[in-house]
């Protein structure tokens, strides 16, 4: 191995670590935000919000371990969770926007999945924030998995 390839390998490893660290930060901020909305602000999560939480919360642990150990294989375990969370968040956004009829929403008892509970800057809803977080995580994990392995 020559000096140039060793430097390229080191730079790729650092980029992978950075992608994993950034994806962990997004998952951590999303988790803390969800807990703040539910526990401090008292907003009851709907069924779809719970499913998104089920996908997001483990990402904090998986990505923390992957970033700490600098193991890009952690992206392989996080990608399916992030993809499922993204699909649920997309469905939730479409339901919020009225593209999916309310009579086929999965919520029965408890909080409504289609009811607007919080809107920031006039259009940013909780499902939209979740979709953005899962999108960012997916992009970062995809970038981490595309870097050459050392």
N, C-alpha and C positions, 0 to 999 in steps of 0.2 A: 504494500500500500504506500503510495507516494504522499508527500506532504499536502498536495492540493486536494486529493480525495479525502484525506483525514480531516481537513478543514471543512470541506463540504458536508461530510458526515456529521461533524460537530454542529455546524450551522443548522442542518436539517433536524437534528435532535433538539436543539434549542427552540426551533420553530414549533415542533410537535409539543414540547412542554408548554410553550406560550399559548398554543391553541387549547390545550387541555386546561390550563390555568384560567384562561378567559371563559371557557365554557363552564367551568366550575363556578366562577364568579357570577355568571348569569343565572345559573341554577340556584345558587345560594341567595342572591337578591330576590329571585322569584319566590323561593320558599319563604323567606322572611316576609316578603310582601303579602303572600297569601295568609300567613299566620297573623300578620298585623290586621289585615282586613277582617279576618274571622274573629280573632280573639280580642283585639283592642277596639276596633270600630263596630263589632257586633254584627257584621253582615253574615247571614247564614248562607253557606255555600249550597248551590244546587247539585243535583246528581252529576251533571257534566263537569262541574267544578271539582267535585270529589275525584272523578276519574282522571282529570288533568293533574290533580295533586298526587294521585297514586303513581302517575308517570314521572312527575317532577321531583318529588321528595327523595327517591332513591338515587337520582342523578347526583345529588349533592355528595353522597357518600362514595359512589362509584368514581366520580370525576376527581374527588379529593384524593382518593387512593392512587388513581392513575397519575395525577399531577405530582403527588409527593414521591412516588416511586419512579417517576419519569418513564412510565410504561405506556406507550401509545396503543397497546392492545386494549387498554381500557375503553377506547373509542368503540371498539367492536361490541362491547357489552352495553355501552350507553346508547348507541345508535338506535336499536330497536325500541327502547323506552321513549326516546325523544321522538321517533317517528310516530308511534302510537299516540303520544301526547299531542303532537302536531295535528294529526287527523281529527282527534276529538276537539281540539281548539278550533279547527277550521269549521267543523260541523256546528259548534257552538256559535261561532261568528255568523255563519249563514242563518242559523235559527234566530239570532238577535236581529239580524238585518231584515228578516221577514222573507227570505228566499225559501225557507222550509216552513210549511204550515204548522201552526202551533198545536193543532190537534194530533200531530204525530211526534210531538216532543216526548222524550223519555221520562220526564219528571211527572210523577203522580202526586205524591204527598210532599209537603215541605216547600222549599223555595222553588219558584218558577225558573226554568232554564231560559225563558224568553223575556223575562221582565228586566228592564233596565234599572240596576241598583246604584250604579256609580258611573259617572261620565266625566272624564277630564278633558279640558279644552274643547268641550262641545261634541267630541266624537270618539274619544279614546275610551273604550269600554274594557271591563275586566277580561272578557274572552279575547279581545284584540291584543291586550298586553300579553296574555298567555301565548297566543299565536306568534307574536313577535319574539318572545323569549325562546320558544321551541324552535323557531326558524333560525335564530342566531346560533343556538346550540347545535342544531343540525349542520349548519354551514361550517362552524368551527371544527366539529368532529369529522366532517367530510374532509376538510383541509388537513387535519391531523392524520387521517388515515391515508391520504395521498402522498404524504412525505415519505421519501425512501427510508426503509428500516435500516438501523445500524447493524 
